[in-house]
Structure formats: structure tokens, C-alpha cells
Amino acid sequence: MRDVVDWLSEHMATLKPLYSTRLPYIGPGRAGGPDGIFIPRQVTVRVVPRVFWAGKVNPSEPIEMTMDSHSHSQAIRAVWYNSQYRGGHRNETRLAGFDPDSVLLDPESTGAMLMFAFDPATKEQAATCRVWMCETAAEEDRAENLIGPVDPHFGGALWPYILERLDWRRRADD
């Protein structure tokens, strides 16, 4: 298995969207059901833009995911929960549809630093993403030295930095 620094360096060199967050608890028994992992709309629009033009309630697009840190592959979905445009309260995008045996659904993984390196969809091909989940605090520190802090208040870190946090209101102390 490679090191997180090698993995990040390889994916950062491509200038494709990289999103990092702390893994929330998304497993069975979670209040409200397993909606998946929040992902900012500005990442989703670059990875699977068709989801925003579908004209449906809660449209989704497939993404082929390979988890390099834990040797796991599967198909997931990027979902735009868009009920706000129909009188509801949700307007957010998430990654959903994880296998029941995925380490991402293990309650012991809650709070781990998770990084997604995306290869956007084309007209002919579905989007793909490579994933790395840090297992130690030292590994997280090495990753944050490259991409910056993964602040749970802001939902994560985006790279390259041109992907601004447009989804988030500024904190009062900023």
C-alpha cells in the first residue's frame, strides 16, 4: 500500500477536483436514514454536471469509486437533494449508495479524514473517484500539510483552491 503523501501528490498533480472531509456516521440506525456524505455543489457541478440539468426530484448520477487505502471498489451515486425548489428545505449534494460492508459505514470509522480525488464525467463515461481514508492522526497531519486543514465547520477542504467554498456562509468571527 502506498503512503498518503504519495497518493495526494499523484492526484494533486492532475488539478482535478479533490475534496477532503471528516467522515460522518452514515451507517445503519442513523437518525433520518443514510443520506450519504455531504459534498459541496461546486465539486458536484464539476464532476457530474448532468445532475443539475436532469429536471427531476432528487436526481442522481453514477460514480465508480475505488478506495485505494482499503482495496475496495463499487459504484456509488452523486445525488442532488433539491426539494427546496418544490417547497421543501433541502438543497444539497451528497455521495450515497455505499456497500453495506464498506469501511465507510463502519461506526469505528466515524471522524476519520477522507479524501476524494475525482475524474469528471464525460459524454461517454461516468465519473470516477479514488478515495483515501486516513487511519492514524500522523497520516492525517501529513495530508493536511499538503491540502490545508480539514475544518469540520466548513465541511472539509477543497483543492485546487480555485474551488471556493461557495456553499458556506462566513462565520461571524471572520
OpenMM code with the backbone's topology and positions (N, CA, C; nanometers):
from openmm import Vec3, app, unit

residues = "MET ARG ASP VAL VAL ASP TRP LEU SER GLU HIS MET ALA THR LEU LYS PRO LEU TYR SER THR ARG LEU PRO TYR ILE GLY PRO GLY ARG ALA GLY GLY PRO ASP GLY ILE PHE ILE PRO ARG GLN VAL THR VAL ARG VAL VAL PRO ARG VAL PHE TRP ALA GLY LYS VAL ASN PRO SER GLU PRO ILE GLU MET THR MET ASP SER HIS SER HIS SER GLN ALA ILE ARG ALA VAL TRP TYR ASN SER GLN TYR ARG GLY GLY HIS ARG ASN GLU THR ARG LEU ALA GLY PHE ASP PRO ASP SER VAL LEU LEU ASP PRO GLU SER THR GLY ALA MET LEU MET PHE ALA PHE ASP PRO ALA THR LYS GLU GLN ALA ALA THR CYS ARG VAL TRP MET CYS GLU THR ALA ALA GLU GLU ASP ARG ALA GLU ASN LEU ILE GLY PRO VAL ASP PRO HIS PHE GLY GLY ALA LEU TRP PRO TYR ILE LEU GLU ARG LEU ASP TRP ARG ARG ARG ALA ASP ASP".split()
positions = [
    Vec3(0.0846, -0.1188, 0.0000),
    Vec3(0.0000, 0.0000, 0.0000),
    Vec3(0.0889, 0.1248, 0.0000),
    Vec3(0.0479, 0.2249, -0.0739),
    Vec3(0.1226, 0.3491, -0.0819),
    Vec3(0.1005, 0.4350, 0.0419),
    Vec3(0.1766, 0.5413, 0.0494),
    Vec3(0.1662, 0.6397, 0.1560),
    Vec3(0.0667, 0.7475, 0.1141),
    Vec3(0.0007, 0.8113, 0.2099),
    Vec3(-0.0967, 0.9158, 0.1804),
    Vec3(-0.0333, 1.0332, 0.1064),
    Vec3(0.0907, 1.0668, 0.1370),
    Vec3(0.1578, 1.1783, 0.0687),
    Vec3(0.1785, 1.1456, -0.0789),
    Vec3(0.2203, 1.0230, -0.1095),
    Vec3(0.2352, 0.9816, -0.2493),
    Vec3(0.1010, 0.9855, -0.3209),
    Vec3(-0.0032, 0.9364, -0.2534),
    Vec3(-0.1369, 0.9338, -0.3123),
    Vec3(-0.1844, 1.0756, -0.3430),
    Vec3(-0.1713, 1.1654, -0.2458),
    Vec3(-0.2130, 1.3041, -0.2664),
    Vec3(-0.1310, 1.3732, -0.3747),
    Vec3(-0.0013, 1.3542, -0.3733),
    Vec3(0.0853, 1.4175, -0.4735),
    Vec3(0.0453, 1.3747, -0.6138),
    Vec3(0.0170, 1.2478, -0.6308),
    Vec3(-0.0253, 1.1967, -0.7619),
    Vec3(-0.1540, 1.2639, -0.8081),
    Vec3(-0.2519, 1.2756, -0.7196),
    Vec3(-0.3816, 1.3310, -0.7585),
    Vec3(-0.3815, 1.4838, -0.7653),
    Vec3(-0.3020, 1.5494, -0.6845),
    Vec3(-0.2954, 1.6955, -0.6905),
    Vec3(-0.2270, 1.7418, -0.8188),
    Vec3(-0.1384, 1.6614, -0.8742),
    Vec3(-0.0670, 1.6974, -0.9967),
    Vec3(-0.1616, 1.7078, -1.1165),
    Vec3(-0.2767, 1.6437, -1.1101),
    Vec3(-0.3708, 1.6447, -1.2224),
    Vec3(-0.4595, 1.7691, -1.2247),
    Vec3(-0.4643, 1.8438, -1.1147),
    Vec3(-0.5502, 1.9621, -1.0986),
    Vec3(-0.6988, 1.9298, -1.1117),
    Vec3(-0.7350, 1.8040, -1.0888),
    Vec3(-0.8757, 1.7665, -1.0881),
    Vec3(-0.9300, 1.7869, -0.9475),
    Vec3(-1.0625, 1.7984, -0.9330),
    Vec3(-1.1193, 1.8259, -0.8004),
    Vec3(-1.0823, 1.7212, -0.6959),
    Vec3(-1.0399, 1.7711, -0.5802),
    Vec3(-1.0085, 1.6867, -0.4661),
    Vec3(-1.0837, 1.7450, -0.3470),
    Vec3(-1.1617, 1.6636, -0.2819),
    Vec3(-1.2406, 1.7070, -0.1675),
    Vec3(-1.2058, 1.6211, -0.0478),
    Vec3(-1.1836, 1.6854, 0.0647),
    Vec3(-1.1496, 1.6139, 0.1872),
    Vec3(-1.2461, 1.6550, 0.2975),
    Vec3(-1.2854, 1.5574, 0.3785),
    Vec3(-1.3790, 1.5843, 0.4864),
    Vec3(-1.3545, 1.4864, 0.6003),
    Vec3(-1.4218, 1.5076, 0.7102),
    Vec3(-1.4246, 1.4118, 0.8201),
    Vec3(-1.5472, 1.3244, 0.7992),
    Vec3(-1.5292, 1.1951, 0.8124),
    Vec3(-1.6369, 1.1006, 0.7848),
    Vec3(-1.7451, 1.1098, 0.8917),
    Vec3(-1.8678, 1.1440, 0.8513),
    Vec3(-1.9781, 1.1433, 0.9476),
    Vec3(-2.0260, 1.0000, 0.9679),
    Vec3(-2.1057, 0.9785, 1.0692),
    Vec3(-2.1652, 0.8471, 1.0859),
    Vec3(-2.2789, 0.8345, 0.9858),
    Vec3(-2.2653, 0.7423, 0.8904),
    Vec3(-2.3688, 0.7236, 0.7878),
    Vec3(-2.4219, 0.5809, 0.7875),
    Vec3(-2.3919, 0.5056, 0.8908),
    Vec3(-2.4282, 0.3644, 0.8959),
    Vec3(-2.5728, 0.3405, 0.9348),
    Vec3(-2.6086, 0.2120, 0.9496),
    Vec3(-2.7456, 0.1743, 0.9858),
    Vec3(-2.7849, 0.2328, 1.1210),
    Vec3(-2.9113, 0.2670, 1.1336),
    Vec3(-2.9620, 0.3186, 1.2594),
    Vec3(-2.9421, 0.4687, 1.2773),
    Vec3(-2.8797, 0.5335, 1.1805),
    Vec3(-2.8601, 0.6780, 1.1907),
    Vec3(-2.9945, 0.7477, 1.1793),
    Vec3(-3.0169, 0.8438, 1.2657),
    Vec3(-3.1428, 0.9178, 1.2627),
    Vec3(-3.1608, 0.9814, 1.1250),
    Vec3(-3.2778, 0.9663, 1.0652),
    Vec3(-3.3064, 1.0269, 0.9364),
    Vec3(-3.2648, 0.9414, 0.8179),
    Vec3(-3.2027, 0.8286, 0.8405),
    Vec3(-3.1640, 0.7404, 0.7304),
    Vec3(-3.0270, 0.7739, 0.6735),
    Vec3(-2.9689, 0.6810, 0.6002),
    Vec3(-2.8341, 0.7007, 0.5461),
    Vec3(-2.8343, 0.7820, 0.4163),
    Vec3(-2.8284, 0.9150, 0.4276),
    Vec3(-2.8278, 1.0020, 0.3104),
    Vec3(-2.6944, 1.0021, 0.2393),
    Vec3(-2.5896, 0.9625, 0.3058),
    Vec3(-2.4584, 0.9634, 0.2435),
    Vec3(-2.3694, 1.0736, 0.2976),
    Vec3(-2.2647, 1.1027, 0.2237),
    Vec3(-2.1637, 1.2001, 0.2651),
    Vec3(-2.1862, 1.3302, 0.1910),
    Vec3(-2.1969, 1.4391, 0.2655),
    Vec3(-2.2130, 1.5714, 0.2046),
    Vec3(-2.0948, 1.6019, 0.1145),
    Vec3(-2.1232, 1.6629, 0.0006),
    Vec3(-2.0190, 1.7096, -0.0908),
    Vec3(-2.0650, 1.8441, -0.1463),
    Vec3(-1.9785, 1.9451, -0.1445),
    Vec3(-2.0213, 2.0786, -0.1908),
    Vec3(-2.0683, 2.0774, -0.3356),
    Vec3(-2.1676, 2.1610, -0.3651),
    Vec3(-2.2219, 2.1693, -0.5013),
    Vec3(-2.1166, 2.2098, -0.6031),
    Vec3(-2.0208, 2.2963, -0.5630),
    Vec3(-1.9202, 2.3391, -0.6601),
    Vec3(-1.8287, 2.2234, -0.7016),
    Vec3(-1.8173, 2.1202, -0.6206),
    Vec3(-1.7446, 1.9999, -0.6618),
    Vec3(-1.8354, 1.9165, -0.7515),
    Vec3(-1.9597, 1.8971, -0.7086),
    Vec3(-2.0539, 1.8155, -0.7845),
    Vec3(-2.0749, 1.8691, -0.9251),
    Vec3(-2.0844, 2.0002, -0.9401),
    Vec3(-2.1082, 2.0574, -1.0725),
    Vec3(-1.9892, 2.0345, -1.1658),
    Vec3(-1.8701, 2.0206, -1.1109),
    Vec3(-1.7527, 1.9920, -1.1936),
    Vec3(-1.7370, 1.8429, -1.2231),
    Vec3(-1.7913, 1.7590, -1.1360),
    Vec3(-1.7740, 1.6149, -1.1501),
    Vec3(-1.8882, 1.5517, -1.2308),
    Vec3(-2.0117, 1.5838, -1.1979),
    Vec3(-2.1292, 1.5285, -1.2673),
    Vec3(-2.2299, 1.6405, -1.2956),
    Vec3(-2.1988, 1.7306, -1.3885),
    Vec3(-2.2874, 1.8451, -1.4120),
    Vec3(-2.4273, 1.8065, -1.4592),
    Vec3(-2.4421, 1.6888, -1.5205),
    Vec3(-2.5758, 1.6470, -1.5689),
    Vec3(-2.6786, 1.6387, -1.4575),
    Vec3(-2.6338, 1.6154, -1.3349),
    Vec3(-2.7277, 1.6010, -1.2238),
    Vec3(-2.8100, 1.7295, -1.2055),
    Vec3(-2.7524, 1.8431, -1.2399),
    Vec3(-2.8228, 1.9701, -1.2217),
    Vec3(-2.9165, 2.0034, -1.3371),
    Vec3(-2.9077, 1.9303, -1.4458),
    Vec3(-2.9918, 1.9563, -1.5626),
    Vec3(-3.0956, 1.8471, -1.5829),
    Vec3(-3.1093, 1.7587, -1.4876),
    Vec3(-3.1977, 1.6436, -1.5040),
    Vec3(-3.3458, 1.6809, -1.4984),
    Vec3(-3.3799, 1.7885, -1.4277),
    Vec3(-3.5198, 1.8291, -1.4193),
    Vec3(-3.6072, 1.7336, -1.3403),
    Vec3(-3.5483, 1.6603, -1.2476),
    Vec3(-3.6226, 1.5624, -1.1670),
    Vec3(-3.6102, 1.5977, -1.0190),
    Vec3(-3.6903, 1.5290, -0.9392),
    Vec3(-3.6779, 1.5379, -0.7951),
    Vec3(-3.5606, 1.4488, -0.7534),
    Vec3(-3.4672, 1.5055, -0.6801),
    Vec3(-3.3503, 1.4346, -0.6287),
    Vec3(-3.2784, 1.3502, -0.7360),
    Vec3(-3.2339, 1.4138, -0.8445),
    Vec3(-3.1645, 1.3378, -0.9489),
    Vec3(-3.0295, 1.2859, -0.9002),
    Vec3(-2.9831, 1.1789, -0.9644),
    Vec3(-2.8534, 1.1226, -0.9278),
    Vec3(-2.7784, 1.0795, -1.0528),
    Vec3(-2.6473, 1.0703, -1.0380),
    Vec3(-2.5587, 1.0243, -1.1449),
    Vec3(-2.4621, 0.9233, -1.0846),
    Vec3(-2.4261, 0.8198, -1.1602),
    Vec3(-2.3342, 0.7174, -1.1072),
    Vec3(-2.1893, 0.7669, -1.1029),
    Vec3(-2.1150, 0.7143, -1.0072),
    Vec3(-1.9712, 0.7385, -0.9958),
    Vec3(-1.9071, 0.6042, -0.9593),
    Vec3(-1.8036, 0.5679, -1.0320),
    Vec3(-1.7273, 0.4468, -0.9994),
    Vec3(-1.6219, 0.4841, -0.8959),
    Vec3(-1.6287, 0.4256, -0.7779),
    Vec3(-1.5384, 0.4600, -0.6683),
    Vec3(-1.4391, 0.3464, -0.6429),
    Vec3(-1.3119, 0.3830, -0.6307),
    Vec3(-1.2077, 0.2890, -0.5907),
    Vec3(-1.1428, 0.3435, -0.4653),
    Vec3(-1.1461, 0.2680, -0.3591),
    Vec3(-1.0872, 0.3092, -0.2327),
    Vec3(-0.9467, 0.2515, -0.2243),
    Vec3(-0.8465, 0.3345, -0.2528),
    Vec3(-0.7076, 0.2900, -0.2589),
    Vec3(-0.6518, 0.2505, -0.1229),
    Vec3(-0.6961, 0.3142, -0.0177),
    Vec3(-0.6427, 0.2855, 0.1153),
    Vec3(-0.6937, 0.1534, 0.1724),
    Vec3(-0.8054, 0.1051, 0.1221),
    Vec3(-0.8663, -0.0154, 0.1791),
    Vec3(-0.9060, -0.1192, 0.0739),
    Vec3(-0.8527, -0.1108, -0.0444),
    Vec3(-0.8773, -0.2100, -0.1509),
    Vec3(-1.0251, -0.2463, -0.1645),
    Vec3(-1.1043, -0.1460, -0.2000),
    Vec3(-1.2485, -0.1672, -0.2164),
    Vec3(-1.2950, -0.0852, -0.3369),
    Vec3(-1.3755, -0.1450, -0.4227),
    Vec3(-1.4332, -0.0751, -0.5377),
    Vec3(-1.5832, -0.0980, -0.5401),
    Vec3(-1.6556, 0.0024, -0.5871),
    Vec3(-1.8001, -0.0108, -0.6005),
    Vec3(-1.8562, 0.1071, -0.6782),
    Vec3(-1.9783, 0.0951, -0.7193),
    Vec3(-2.0498, 0.2064, -0.7825),
    Vec3(-2.1282, 0.2794, -0.6735),
    Vec3(-2.1174, 0.4126, -0.6726),
    Vec3(-2.1961, 0.4966, -0.5821),
    Vec3(-2.2730, 0.5968, -0.6681),
    Vec3(-2.3435, 0.6894, -0.6035),
    Vec3(-2.4199, 0.7906, -0.6756),
    Vec3(-2.3929, 0.9282, -0.6165),
    Vec3(-2.3914, 1.0277, -0.7032),
    Vec3(-2.3951, 1.1669, -0.6585),
    Vec3(-2.5416, 1.2073, -0.6683),
    Vec3(-2.5980, 1.2525, -0.5569),
    Vec3(-2.7404, 1.2867, -0.5514),
    Vec3(-2.7554, 1.4338, -0.5171),
    Vec3(-2.8428, 1.5017, -0.5918),
    Vec3(-2.8777, 1.6398, -0.5593),
    Vec3(-3.0150, 1.6366, -0.4942),
    Vec3(-3.0192, 1.6579, -0.3629),
    Vec3(-3.1452, 1.6680, -0.2900),
    Vec3(-3.1958, 1.8100, -0.3096),
    Vec3(-3.2984, 1.8253, -0.3944),
    Vec3(-3.3401, 1.9569, -0.4407),
    Vec3(-3.4833, 1.9941, -0.4017),
    Vec3(-3.5316, 1.9479, -0.2890),
    Vec3(-3.6700, 1.9750, -0.2502),
    Vec3(-3.6959, 2.1232, -0.2224),
    Vec3(-3.5922, 2.2019, -0.2011),
    Vec3(-3.6107, 2.3450, -0.1750),
    Vec3(-3.6836, 2.4121, -0.2915),
    Vec3(-3.6655, 2.3619, -0.4105),
    Vec3(-3.7305, 2.4187, -0.5287),
    Vec3(-3.8733, 2.3712, -0.5450),
    Vec3(-3.9179, 2.2867, -0.4526),
    Vec3(-4.0539, 2.2337, -0.4568),
    Vec3(-4.1221, 2.2492, -0.3211),
    Vec3(-4.0853, 2.3514, -0.2474),
    Vec3(-4.1480, 2.3804, -0.1203),
    Vec3(-4.0840, 2.3137, 0.0002),
    Vec3(-3.9789, 2.2370, -0.0204),
    Vec3(-3.9104, 2.1699, 0.0899),
    Vec3(-3.7979, 2.2566, 0.1457),
    Vec3(-3.7031, 2.1931, 0.2122),
    Vec3(-3.5958, 2.2692, 0.2756),
    Vec3(-3.4552, 2.2261, 0.2328),
    Vec3(-3.4429, 2.1239, 0.1487),
    Vec3(-3.3093, 2.0734, 0.1143),
    Vec3(-3.2620, 2.1240, -0.0219),
    Vec3(-3.1344, 2.1620, -0.0258),
    Vec3(-3.0668, 2.1989, -0.1494),
    Vec3(-2.9198, 2.1649, -0.1288),
    Vec3(-2.8868, 2.0376, -0.1399),
    Vec3(-2.7510, 1.9920, -0.1126),
    Vec3(-2.7196, 1.8698, -0.1966),
    Vec3(-2.5901, 1.8453, -0.2137),
    Vec3(-2.5475, 1.7271, -0.2879),
    Vec3(-2.4710, 1.6343, -0.1948),
    Vec3(-2.4858, 1.5043, -0.2204),
    Vec3(-2.4231, 1.4023, -0.1367),
    Vec3(-2.3781, 1.2850, -0.2223),
    Vec3(-2.2814, 1.2105, -0.1696),
    Vec3(-2.2416, 1.0825, -0.2265),
    Vec3(-2.3137, 0.9750, -0.1472),
    Vec3(-2.3837, 0.8853, -0.2154),
    Vec3(-2.4666, 0.7862, -0.1474),
    Vec3(-2.4550, 0.6504, -0.2173),
    Vec3(-2.5124, 0.5492, -0.1540),
    Vec3(-2.5189, 0.4164, -0.2128),
    Vec3(-2.3988, 0.3291, -0.1809),
    Vec3(-2.3390, 0.3474, -0.0643),
    Vec3(-2.2225, 0.2679, -0.0261),
    Vec3(-2.2623, 0.1257, 0.0098),
    Vec3(-2.1757, 0.0294, -0.0258),
    Vec3(-2.1990, -0.1111, 0.0072),
    Vec3(-2.2098, -0.1282, 0.1587),
    Vec3(-2.2959, -0.2188, 0.2044),
    Vec3(-2.3097, -0.2414, 0.3484),
    Vec3(-2.1804, -0.2849, 0.4169),
    Vec3(-2.0901, -0.3495, 0.3428),
    Vec3(-1.9638, -0.3945, 0.4026),
    Vec3(-1.8507, -0.2931, 0.3871),
    Vec3(-1.8811, -0.1744, 0.3366),
    Vec3(-1.7792, -0.0713, 0.3177),
    Vec3(-1.7288, -0.0193, 0.4520),
    Vec3(-1.5990, 0.0071, 0.4594),
    Vec3(-1.5402, 0.0648, 0.5803),
    Vec3(-1.6002, 0.2023, 0.6090),
    Vec3(-1.6572, 0.2655, 0.5089),
    Vec3(-1.7194, 0.3969, 0.5274),
    Vec3(-1.8466, 0.3891, 0.6120),
    Vec3(-1.9074, 0.2728, 0.6202),
    Vec3(-2.0269, 0.2559, 0.7022),
    Vec3(-1.9963, 0.1991, 0.8405),
    Vec3(-1.8711, 0.1709, 0.8678),
    Vec3(-1.8305, 0.1179, 0.9977),
    Vec3(-1.8327, 0.2311, 1.1009),
    Vec3(-1.9091, 0.2179, 1.2102),
    Vec3(-1.9126, 0.3232, 1.3118),
    Vec3(-1.7744, 0.3587, 1.3665),
    Vec3(-1.6808, 0.2638, 1.3648),
    Vec3(-1.5447, 0.2894, 1.4132),
    Vec3(-1.4688, 0.3868, 1.3228),
    Vec3(-1.5164, 0.4067, 1.1997),
    Vec3(-1.4510, 0.4977, 1.1056),
    Vec3(-1.4986, 0.6424, 1.1207),
    Vec3(-1.6036, 0.6641, 1.1982),
    Vec3(-1.6576, 0.7984, 1.2159),
    Vec3(-1.5488, 0.8946, 1.2624),
    Vec3(-1.5379, 1.0077, 1.1947),
    Vec3(-1.4394, 1.1105, 1.2291),
    Vec3(-1.3085, 1.0980, 1.1538),
    Vec3(-1.2874, 0.9886, 1.0816),
    Vec3(-1.1633, 0.9716, 1.0058),
    Vec3(-1.1585, 1.0715, 0.8904),
    Vec3(-1.0373, 1.1131, 0.8549),
    Vec3(-1.0204, 1.2037, 0.7416),
    Vec3(-1.0314, 1.1234, 0.6121),
    Vec3(-1.1151, 1.1726, 0.5226),
    Vec3(-1.1467, 1.1041, 0.3988),
    Vec3(-1.1198, 1.1981, 0.2830),
    Vec3(-1.0515, 1.1492, 0.1780),
    Vec3(-1.0188, 1.2326, 0.0624),
    Vec3(-1.0703, 1.1674, -0.0648),
    Vec3(-1.1384, 1.2467, -0.1475),
    Vec3(-1.1924, 1.2020, -0.2760),
    Vec3(-1.1194, 1.2763, -0.3871),
    Vec3(-1.0589, 1.2032, -0.4806),
    Vec3(-0.9967, 1.2619, -0.5994),
    Vec3(-1.0837, 1.2218, -0.7185),
    Vec3(-1.1455, 1.3203, -0.7835),
    Vec3(-1.2444, 1.2933, -0.8873),
    Vec3(-1.1877, 1.3052, -1.0279),
    Vec3(-1.2393, 1.2213, -1.1157),
    Vec3(-1.2173, 1.2320, -1.2589),
    Vec3(-1.3568, 1.2581, -1.3163),
    Vec3(-1.3840, 1.3804, -1.3609),
    Vec3(-1.5205, 1.4183, -1.4001),
    Vec3(-1.5791, 1.3325, -1.5121),
    Vec3(-1.7120, 1.3299, -1.5152),
    Vec3(-1.7851, 1.2578, -1.6191),
    Vec3(-1.7653, 1.3259, -1.7537),
    Vec3(-1.7750, 1.2467, -1.8584),
    Vec3(-1.7744, 1.2987, -1.9949),
    Vec3(-1.9054, 1.2552, -2.0592),
    Vec3(-1.9261, 1.2928, -2.1835),
    Vec3(-2.0481, 1.2491, -2.2529),
    Vec3(-2.0534, 1.0979, -2.2648),
    Vec3(-1.9357, 1.0361, -2.2769),
    Vec3(-1.9303, 0.8919, -2.2981),
    Vec3(-1.9118, 0.8109, -2.1707),
    Vec3(-1.8541, 0.8688, -2.0676),
    Vec3(-1.8168, 0.7918, -1.9491),
    Vec3(-1.8696, 0.8537, -1.8209),
    Vec3(-1.9020, 0.7659, -1.7254),
    Vec3(-1.9422, 0.8120, -1.5920),
    Vec3(-1.8195, 0.8635, -1.5177),
    Vec3(-1.8435, 0.9445, -1.4196),
    Vec3(-1.7347, 0.9961, -1.3358),
    Vec3(-1.6733, 0.8823, -1.2554),
    Vec3(-1.5478, 0.9025, -1.2168),
    Vec3(-1.4817, 0.8082, -1.1279),
    Vec3(-1.4212, 0.8860, -1.0127),
    Vec3(-1.3944, 0.8177, -0.9047),
    Vec3(-1.3224, 0.8815, -0.7954),
    Vec3(-1.2355, 0.7784, -0.7255),
    Vec3(-1.1223, 0.8269, -0.6787),
    Vec3(-1.0301, 0.7478, -0.5987),
    Vec3(-1.0417, 0.8025, -0.4578),
    Vec3(-1.0379, 0.7148, -0.3594),
    Vec3(-1.0610, 0.7555, -0.2209),
    Vec3(-0.9475, 0.7052, -0.1326),
    Vec3(-0.9119, 0.7899, -0.0364),
    Vec3(-0.8148, 0.7507, 0.0661),
    Vec3(-0.8741, 0.7882, 0.2011),
    Vec3(-0.8777, 0.6918, 0.2944),
    Vec3(-0.9215, 0.7193, 0.4303),
    Vec3(-0.8013, 0.7020, 0.5221),
    Vec3(-0.7667, 0.8089, 0.5932),
    Vec3(-0.6536, 0.8049, 0.6862),
    Vec3(-0.6893, 0.7182, 0.8065),
    Vec3(-0.5898, 0.6436, 0.8548),
    Vec3(-0.6143, 0.5551, 0.9680),
    Vec3(-0.5488, 0.6023, 1.0969),
    Vec3(-0.4558, 0.6976, 1.0881),
    Vec3(-0.3878, 0.7464, 1.2081),
    Vec3(-0.3842, 0.8989, 1.2075),
    Vec3(-0.3631, 0.9565, 1.3240),
    Vec3(-0.3502, 1.1022, 1.3349),
    Vec3(-0.2259, 1.1510, 1.2607),
    Vec3(-0.1195, 1.0727, 1.2631),
    Vec3(0.0028, 1.1112, 1.1916),
    Vec3(-0.0218, 1.1171, 1.0410),
    Vec3(-0.0993, 1.0230, 0.9900),
    Vec3(-0.1332, 1.0222, 0.8473),
    Vec3(-0.2186, 1.1446, 0.8125),
    Vec3(-0.3121, 1.1788, 0.8992),
    Vec3(-0.3954, 1.2978, 0.8788),
    Vec3(-0.3100, 1.4245, 0.8783),
    Vec3(-0.2143, 1.4340, 0.9696),
    Vec3(-0.1258, 1.5506, 0.9751),
    Vec3(-0.0460, 1.5659, 0.8462),
    Vec3(0.0061, 1.4544, 0.7936),
    Vec3(0.0836, 1.4615, 0.6686),
    Vec3(-0.0046, 1.5075, 0.5534),
    Vec3(-0.1286, 1.4607, 0.5494),
    Vec3(-0.2213, 1.5015, 0.4435),
    Vec3(-0.2566, 1.6498, 0.4569),
    Vec3(-0.2856, 1.6950, 0.5790),
    Vec3(-0.3216, 1.8355, 0.5996),
    Vec3(-0.2054, 1.9295, 0.5710),
    Vec3(-0.0817, 1.8823, 0.5829),
    Vec3(0.0327, 1.9652, 0.5454),
    Vec3(0.0322, 1.9962, 0.3964),
    Vec3(-0.0286, 1.9099, 0.3158),
    Vec3(-0.0355, 1.9325, 0.1710),
    Vec3(-0.1593, 2.0092, 0.1273),
    Vec3(-0.2752, 1.9736, 0.1819),
    Vec3(-0.4003, 2.0323, 0.1327),
    Vec3(-0.4590, 2.1389, 0.2240),
    Vec3(-0.4016, 2.1575, 0.3395),
    Vec3(-0.4563, 2.2536, 0.4345),
    Vec3(-0.5478, 2.1845, 0.5332),
    Vec3(-0.5930, 2.2597, 0.6328),
    Vec3(-0.6759, 2.1988, 0.7377),
    Vec3(-0.8111, 2.1524, 0.6841),
    Vec3(-0.8556, 2.0410, 0.7364),
    Vec3(-0.9876, 1.9883, 0.7031),
    Vec3(-1.0785, 2.0286, 0.8185),
    Vec3(-1.1397, 2.1436, 0.8035),
    Vec3(-1.2187, 2.2056, 0.9089),
    Vec3(-1.3617, 2.1527, 0.9062),
    Vec3(-1.4039, 2.0773, 1.0082),
    Vec3(-1.5408, 2.0247, 1.0092),
    Vec3(-1.6467, 2.1346, 1.0038),
    Vec3(-1.6161, 2.2550, 1.0540),
    Vec3(-1.7132, 2.3645, 1.0497),
    Vec3(-1.7493, 2.3998, 0.9059),
    Vec3(-1.6515, 2.3935, 0.8164),
    Vec3(-1.6764, 2.4273, 0.6765),
    Vec3(-1.7073, 2.3045, 0.5923),
    Vec3(-1.7138, 2.1879, 0.6530),
    Vec3(-1.7485, 2.0684, 0.5790),
    Vec3(-1.6316, 2.0005, 0.5113),
    Vec3(-1.5138, 2.0577, 0.5168),
    Vec3(-1.3995, 1.9924, 0.4546),
    Vec3(-1.3060, 2.0901, 0.3873),
    Vec3(-1.2173, 2.0369, 0.3061),
    Vec3(-1.1209, 2.1169, 0.2318),
    Vec3(-1.1347, 2.0852, 0.0836),
    Vec3(-1.1192, 2.1864, 0.0011),
    Vec3(-1.1276, 2.1703, -0.1433),
    Vec3(-0.9932, 2.2004, -0.2053),
    Vec3(-0.9610, 2.1280, -0.3108),
    Vec3(-0.8378, 2.1551, -0.3831),
    Vec3(-0.8641, 2.1294, -0.5295),
    Vec3(-0.8176, 2.2046, -0.6260),
    Vec3(-0.7345, 2.3234, -0.6090),
    Vec3(-0.8130, 2.4370, -0.5450),
    Vec3(-0.7411, 2.5341, -0.4952),
    Vec3(-0.8026, 2.6398, -0.4162),
    Vec3(-0.8988, 2.7265, -0.4949),
    Vec3(-0.8976, 2.7152, -0.6284),
    Vec3(-0.9949, 2.7911, -0.7077),
    Vec3(-1.1366, 2.7418, -0.6821),
    Vec3(-1.1503, 2.6230, -0.6205),
    Vec3(-1.2817, 2.5728, -0.5835),
    Vec3(-1.3199, 2.6359, -0.4494),
    Vec3(-1.3727, 2.7565, -0.4543),
    Vec3(-1.4035, 2.8277, -0.3308),
    Vec3(-1.5213, 2.7644, -0.2596),
    Vec3(-1.5312, 2.7917, -0.1321),
    Vec3(-1.6414, 2.7399, -0.0513),
    Vec3(-1.7641, 2.8287, -0.0713),
    Vec3(-1.8276, 2.8158, -0.1857),
    Vec3(-1.9417, 2.8999, -0.2177),
    Vec3(-2.0671, 2.8595, -0.1414),
    Vec3(-2.0706, 2.7356, -0.0937),
    Vec3(-2.1897, 2.6861, -0.0251),
    Vec3(-2.2027, 2.7380, 0.1170),
    Vec3(-2.0977, 2.7962, 0.1722),
    Vec3(-2.0947, 2.8248, 0.3151),
    Vec3(-2.1004, 2.9728, 0.3429),
    Vec3(-2.1806, 3.0058, 0.4417),
    Vec3(-2.1822, 3.1445, 0.4896),
    Vec3(-2.0566, 3.1678, 0.5715),
    Vec3(-2.0090, 3.2881, 0.5717),
    Vec3(-1.8908, 3.3217, 0.6528),
    Vec3(-1.9305, 3.3210, 0.8000),
    Vec3(-1.8383, 3.2745, 0.8831),
    Vec3(-1.8625, 3.2782, 1.0278),
    Vec3(-1.8564, 3.4222, 1.0751),
    Vec3(-1.9258, 3.4507, 1.1835),
    Vec3(-1.9317, 3.5864, 1.2372),
    Vec3(-1.7937, 3.6370, 1.2787),
    Vec3(-1.7040, 3.5459, 1.3192),
    Vec3(-1.5723, 3.5886, 1.3660),
    Vec3(-1.4711, 3.6038, 1.2520),
    Vec3(-1.5107, 3.5845, 1.1257),
    Vec3(-1.4201, 3.6002, 1.0115),
    Vec3(-1.4100, 3.7451, 0.9689),
] * unit.nanometer
topology = app.Topology()
chain = topology.addChain("A")
for resn in residues:
    res = topology.addResidue(resn, chain)
    for name in ("N", "CA", "C"):
        topology.addAtom(name, app.Element.getBySymbol(name[0]), res)
